[in-house]
Amino acid sequence: TEIYFSRIISDFENSTFRKINMLVHDLINNNKENKIYKYIQYSINKENYKDIQNFNNISLKKVKICNLRKYACKELLNNQSNNLILPSEIIIYKKIYESYYNLQFNNRNLNFIYDKSNVEITSNINNKIYTFLLSIPQSTTLMLFNRYKSLSTREIITNTNINNLDYLQNIINSFLSIKLIYRDMRDTR
């Protein structure tokens, strides 16, 4: 059905249908890519990732990559979070994937769209295991609390490079709403 659908769309001359066709092909190819990627052999220079405490938790099976060609989704690349400062726990997966991708396509550039990417974080809170599905900007913000007991909005901006205050407030509110963090009204930083 997918091939038939794809073939019908490619018969149209309209650029919108060409973009849809390209996206459908990209999604089909991504499923194949992810199956291969999960089982590649990799090595890590631990000196580059000194703040990662447990390398045994690194598993490519936790990662799902979605490659979309720029022509079909260029409006996504103008996103707020593309200059995000990533924590090393996320950078390591990004670097492994870049190495894998460059083996196949060394003449292409990858542009990561962090807003449309997800991270699954498992945490032990009060002896209960919780799993959170977060966007990369959300996880980057939350991971700051592994290093700091409290943070001001200015400190979060400095450490993440999320400069859009409304966007950052939405991220913070998502954590406040489930009481994952709390706002200290006495803190005037």
N, C-alpha and C positions, 0 to 999 in steps of 0.2 A: 504494500500500500504506500509506503513512504517513497519508493522509487517512482511509482506511478504519479503520485502527487507532485513530486519534484519535476518529473518530465512535463506534466501539464503546465506548470508554472513557467518552465524555461521556454515554452513556445510563445509567450507574450513578449512584446517589445518594450513594454513599460519598465523603467528602471526600478520601480517599487517591487515588481514581481521578480526581477533579477536579484534584488537584494534578498527577498524572501527565499528564493531558490538557493542562494549562496548560504544563507543562515541554516536552512534545512540540511544542506550538505555538510556544513561545519559541525552541526550537532551530531550527525551520523558519524563523522570522522572522529569527533571527540570521544564518543563511546569506545571506539577502537583504540584510540590513543591512551585513554585512561587504563584500559586493561593491560596494555604493554607497560606503561609507566609504573604501575603499582609493583612490578616485579623486577625492575632494573636493579643492578648492583651499583652501589655508590660508596664513596669514601668521604669522610668529613675531617677537615683539619680542625681539631678541637681548639687549637690556639685562637682561631678566628671567632669562636663562640664560647668564650670563657664564662659568660653568665648563664649558660645552659647547664643545669646541674645533672640532669639524667639523660644521657644520649640513648639509653635503652627504650625510651618512650617515642623515639622518632620512627615513624612508620609511614611509608608512602601510601599505604592502604587508607590512611586517614584523609588523603588529599584527592580532590576531584578538580581537574583542570578543565576549563572551557575556553577553547581558542575560537575567536570569531575574526574574520577578515575585516580589515579597516573599512573597506568600501561599504560593507553591509551594515556597519554599526558605528560610523564615525562620530555620531552625535553623543555616544556614550563616553568618548575620550575627552570631552570637555568638562569632565566631572570635577567636583570640589576636592575629592580625596586622592587624586593621582600623585600629589607630592607628599604623601603621608610618610612620616618617619616610622618605619616598621620595627617592632621588637625582634631580637635575634631568633626567638622561637618561631617566628613567621619567615624571617629572611632565609633561614636555612632551607625551608621547603621551596622557597622561590628560587634560590641558587641551584638546588638540585634539579628543579624543573628546567631552568634556563640551560643548564649543561646538557640535559637530555634533549631538549628542543634543538639546540645548536648542533648536535650531532646529525640531525636530520636536515635542518634548514639553516645552514650557517650564514646565508645571505639575507635572512629576514630579521626584523626587529620585533621584539615583543613589547606591547604596551599593556600593562596590567590595569584592570578596572577594579579597584579594591571595593567599591560600593556593591558591585555585583558578585563579589566573591564571598564565600562563607567559611567560617572556622567553627569547628565543634570543640567546645571546651568542657571538660569534665572536672568537677570540683567537689571536694568533700567539705560540706558545711554542716556543722553540728552533728557529725557522725552520719550524715546522709549524703549519698552520691547524687549530684545534680549534673545534668548535661544541658549546656546552652548552645544554641545555634546562633552565631553572631556574624555580622558583616566584619570585614577586615578593620574598618575604622572603629567599630564597637569593641572588637577584641583588643585592638591596640590601646584603646583608652582604658579598658578594664585591666589589662596586663600591667599598666602603670601602678596599680594598687598592690602588685606583688613587690614592688620596689619602695613604695612610699606609703606611709600610714595615712596621710591626708594630702590632698592636692587642691590648690585653688584653680579656678578656671584658667587663669593666666599660665599657670604651670602646666596644665594639660595642653594648652595651645602650644607652648614652647616645646614640650616633649613629643607632640604628635604632628605638629604643623597643620592642624585643622584650624584654619583661620576664619571660617565662616561661623560666627557665633550662634546663629539660629540652628545650623546643622549640628554643631557641638552640643547645644542645649538639648536637642532631640535625643542625642546619644545618651547624655547624662540622665535625662528624664526617663529613658527606657530602663535604666538601672535603678533609679529612685522608685519607679512605679512598682517594682517587684521587691523592693527593699534589699537589693544587693549592695547598695551603698546608701549612705545617708548624708544629708546636708547639715553641716554644723553652722548654725546661724551666728554663733559667737566668733567664727573665724572670719577675719576681715582682710585676709591677704588678697 
